[in-house]
Amino acid sequence: MTPLSNEELMELESKHSFLFFWREANSTPGSPGFGLLRDRSPGDPEKCSVASVGFGLTALVIGAERWWITTDEARQRAEGTLDTLLQHAEELNGFFYHFLSMETGKRYDNSEISIIDTAIAVCGAITAGEYFGGKLKEKAQQLFERVDWEWYRNPETNQFYKGYTPERGHWGAWDMYAEQFMMYFLAAASPTHPVDPEMFYDFHRQVSTYGDVPLFIYTWTGSLFTYQFSHAWFDLQNKTDRDGLDWWENSVKATRAHRQYSMDESEAFKTLGSNSWGLTACDGPYGYRGDYGAPPSGRSGANDQHHSDGTVPPAGAIGSIPFTPKESLDAMQHYYTHVPELWGEYGFRDAYNLDVSPPWYGRDVIGIDKGISLLMIENHRTGLVWKWFMKNKFAKKGLELTGFTEKPL
């Protein structure tokens, strides 16, 4: 591939990632599923991911700001999407199913009611509402106010349940640090169904490290997306929580540990290295795995819950570009210049693995991986998503209620 400057490569990957959200939405006027977005492409054409919709609503803001589409085109798509979420998408107590039918907006297969995917959709709606204003902002507010956060809270533990289906009821718990920060901030600030802000302090914080990276609070599988997703909307730079913890720096440390792990494992896996790193949930040679990750992981630093088989997704390093700009850009340059098989219609495909025979290159792109890449590149370049999302009074209130304050200069 012809070498590009860092700025040219960020622009190229961003625009191609945006095109996934523009082209792979249901754009049929009058369809009950208008605006819903595919979970992946080209696979599963009937399956919508609600998280993909949240990333897609935010993508419309980026696309309009960069003139990849007109403001009117973006506004119409965003408003139609919110109408679908408010009127047609199947929900319970304001929470959406993780996956919906692209055409009808009804529950897809045996999908669960998902609090984290709903939160991502709400973050996207708020971003679009702030940017476009008017009726769109009113509809985003309606979507937010409809979510009954208290219904998803386990009163015995003061933790959110992990999932719910009508057949099974609630199960599991968000009992460790992961990608769920946005849930606490939104729920605490809800004007209609608020929860106790203390929920933010009632999940377990397990501390460990890897190599010579300073101690940090880690996630169960060590998958890199868990350190990224909430930061795509909530700007936690130069802020600490009530206990004095800087969660931005925590993600910086986790990202550095990921890169060091890939460097250390480069003899065992030829896909891994200083410019090919960032293990996160993605497709692999034998299917999708949510536990691709790096140490520390598991209980008490047992390091037994992350999986590595040589599969590397570009979204891992790219989604951490605000945390490690140079290292993430170096990885992007490596993928673009030296792994041309990864490049496709929507930019970098989901993942690759040189440690199987023959080498494996993912066919699909996945909405949430394209989404975190697009949003974090834009935040690194301009801070656009943070700028508009953090204008929302409830976004700011959520941080205030959970005890976040600016670090002293």
N, C-alpha and C positions, 0 to 999 in steps of 0.2 A: 504494500500500500504506500502511496506517496506520502512522505512525512508532512505533518501539519504542525503549526505552532500550538501551544497549549490553548490559547484563546480560540483558535480555529477548531480544534478538536472538541472543546467544550461546547461550542456553538453547534457543531455537527451532531454530536451525540444528543444534545438537548433537543434540537429540532426533530431529529428522527424519533426520539422517545415521545415527544409531543404528538407526532403523527399517529402513534399507536392509539392514543386517547381520542384523537379526532376521527380516525378512520374506523376504529373497531367498536364504536358506540352504535347502539340502535338509533338510527337517524330517520326512521320511518315516521312521518307526521301522523299523529293520531294513534300511534301504537301505545298500548298500555306500558310497554317497556322502553319508551323513548328516553334516550340518554343513558340507559344502562350500558355498562361496559363489560366486555369479555374478560374472563379470568386470564386467558392466555390466547396466543395466536401463533400458528394456525390451528392448534388443537382446541377441542371442546367448543364449537361455535355456538352452542345453546346455553352455555354456562356463564352467568354474570357473577362477578365478585363485587360485593358491596364495598370492600376496601378499595378496589380498583376505581369505583365510582368516586370515592373521596379524593383519591389522587387525581382523578380525571377532572373534577370540579376545580381543583387547584391548578391543574395544567391549563385550563381555559384562561385563567388569569395571566399565566406566563405567556401563553400564545398570543393573547390580545396585546399585552405590553410589548412584546417583541415584533408585532405586526406579522406574525405567521398566518393569522386570520384577522378579520376585521373585528372591531369591538362589538358591532351589532351581531355578527355571527357567534361570537363567544357568549354574549349576553343571552341570545335566543336559546342556544344549546344549554346554558347553565339554568335558565329559568325553566325550560322544559324538563330538565333532569330533576329539579326540585319539585316540580308538579308531580312527576312520576313517583318520587320518594314519598310525597305527602298523600297522594291519592290512590296509587296502584300497588306499590311495592308492599309485599306481605310483611307485616310486623306484629309484634306483641308488646304492649306497653311502651311503644316507641322504639323498640329494638328490632333490628332487621335480621333476617336469616343471613348467614355467612354467604350463601350462594343462592341466587335467584334465577328464574327463567329469563333469558334475554327478551323474549317476546311478550310474556304475560306479567312479569314481575312477581310471579308466585314462587313459593319455596321450590328450590331445585333439589330433586332426589330426597335424601334423608338429612339434609343440612340442618345444622344447629342454629338457634338464635344466638348471635354473637355480640357480646358487649364491646370487644376491641374493634371489630369491623364497623359496628355502628359508630363508635367514637371517631374512627378515621373518616367516615362519611360526614359526620357532623363537623369535623375540622375543615373538610373541603367545602362544605356548605357555608360555614362562617367566612372562610377566605373569599369565596365568590361574593357573598353578601356584602362584605366590607368594600370590595373592589367596585362592584357594579352599583351598589346602593339601591334605593327605591324599593319597588315591590320584591326584588330579589333578596334584599336584606330582610324584609319582613318574613318572607317564606323561609329563609334560613333560620330565623328566630323561632318560627313555628316548629320547625323540625327539631331544634334544640329543646324547646320547652316541652315537647311531647314525650321525651325520654324520661321514664320513671326509674331513675338510678337506684332508688331505695329498694325496688322490687328485685334487683340483681344483687343485693347485699346480704351476706350471711350474718344475721344479728349476733350469733354466738362467737364469731371470730372477728367481726368488723372487717371482713375482707370480701371482695367481690367473688362471686362464683365464677368458675371458668367457662361453663357452658350451660345450655338449657335446650331441651326438646320437649314438645308436648307429651311424647311417649315416655320420657324418662324423668322429667322434672329437672331441677338444678343439679349440677354435679361439680366436683373439683373446686379449686380455689386459685386465685391470683395471690399466691402466698410468698412469692419471691420477686425480686426485682426482675423486670423484663421491659417490654415495649409499652407498658400500660400507663405510664405517667399521665397521658392525656385524659384517661378515664377519671382520675382523681381530681384533676383541675377542673374539668367540665362539670363533674358531678357536684363538687363543692360549691360551684358558682351558679348552679341551676336556679333560676327564679321560681320554678314550679315544683321540682322534686329534689331538693338539695340533700346531700348526705353530710355526715360529720366530717369535717376536714381532717380529723385525726386518722381517718382511713389511710392517708398517705404515709403515716408512721407505723401502721399496723401490719405491714408485710415484712418478711424476714430479710435482713441485709447481711449476706454472707461475704466475707472479705478474704481475698487471697491475691496472688499475683502470678506472673509468669516471667521467667528470666530475671532481668534486672529492672523491670518496670515496677514503679512504686505500687504499694497496695491499692486495690480498688474493689468496689462492690460489683460482684459478677452475677451473671445470669445462669439459669439451670443448664442450658446446652452450650453456652458461650457463643451462640449464633450471632453474627455481627449486627443483623437487623434489629435485634433487641436493644442495642445501644443507640440506635439511629432514629427510629420511627417518630417518637414523640418530639424529638428535636427538629423535625422537619417543619413543624408549625410553632411550637412554643420555643421562644428564644430564651435560653437559660444561660447565655454568656454573661460572665461577671455577676452571677447571682449565687447565693447559697440558701439552703433551706434552714429551718429552725435549728437544726443540729450543727449548722456550719458546713454542711456538705456541698461541694461544688459538683453538680451532676454533669456539667459540660466537661470539666476536667476528667471526670470519671470515664466518660466516653472516649476522650483522647487517650487515656491510659489503656483502655480495652482495645482500641484500634491499634495502638503500638504493640500490644501483646500479640494481637493477631498477626501482624506483619512479622514479628520476631519468630513466632511459631512456624510460619511458612518458610522462613529462612532456615530455621533449625531442622525442618523436615525435608529440605530440598534434596537430600541424598536418598531419602526413602521414596519420595514422590517427585518425579521430574517436572510435573506441572507446577509445583510450588517453588517460590523463590522470592527474592527481594522486590520484584516487580510483578509478581503473580500471587496475590494473597487476598485475604478477606473472606473467610468461609462463612457462608450464610445460607439460610433456607433456599433451596433451588432445585432444579432438575439435575439428575445425575445419570450415569449410563444405565442404571437399573430402575429409574423412576424418580419421582419427587421425594426429597427428604427434608424434613424440618429441623433435623438435628445436626446438619453440617455446622461445625463450629470449632472453636479452639479453647484450650485451657486458659483459666480454670473453669471447671464445670462440676455439676453434681453437688452432693451434700459435703460440707466441710472440706472443700477442696479435694474431693476424691478423684476428680478429673476422669470420671467414667461415663459422662452423659453427652459428650461431643463425639461426632463422627467425622472421620477424614479418610478419604480413599483416593485423593488426588484431584477431586473435582473442585474447580475454581469458578465462581460466578463474578463477572465484572462488577455487578451491582454492590458487591461487598466493599471493595475499595472505593468505588465512586460514591456510594452513599455516605462515606466517611470523609469526603473532601473538605468539609468545613473544619474537621478535627485535625486532619493531616494533609494539608494542601499539596505539598511537594510530593510526598510518597504516593498519594492517590493519583496525581497527574502523571507521575512516572509509570504507574501501573496502567493507566489509560493509554499512554503512548506505547507501552509494550504490547497490549492487546491489539491496538490498531495497526501497529507496524509489523509485528511478528506473528500474530495469530489471525491472518485475514479470513480464515474460515468462520470466525466469530461474527463477522460483520454482515448485516442484512438490511432488510427494508426499514426496520425500526431501530437501527443502530446495533449495539452489541446484543447478540443473542444471550440466552440465559446463562450458559456455563459451558465449560469444556474440561476434558480430562485426557491427558497424554499417557496416563498410566494403565490404560486398557489397550487391548489389541483387537481391531485397529483403533487408533485414537478416536475419541468421541467428541463431537461438537453438537451442542444442543440445537434442536430444530426450532423450538418455540422461543418466544419471549413471554414473560409473565408480567401482568399489569403492575403488581406491587413492586417488582424489581425495576421496571421502567419508571415507575412513579418516584421511588426513593432516589433514583439516579437523577431524574429531571429536577425534582424539588431541591435536592442538596447542591447540585451544580448551580442552580439559580441563586440559592442562598449564599453560596460562596462568591458568586460573581457580583450580586447586587443586593442581597438581603431582601428581595422582593416579597417572598412568602411571609417571612417574619414581619416585615413592615406592615402588610395589610392584615394579617391574622391578629397581630398583637394590638391593632387599633380597637379590636372588639372589647367592650367593657367587661364582658364576662370572662374572656381569656385573661385579662389583667387581674380581675377579681379572684379567679381560681388560684393564681400564684400568690396573691396576697393572703387569701384565707388559709392556704397551706404553709404559710410562714416563709415564703421566699422574699429575700431582700437583696438590694444591690450591695455588692462587695465594696468596702471602702477603698478609695483610691490610694 
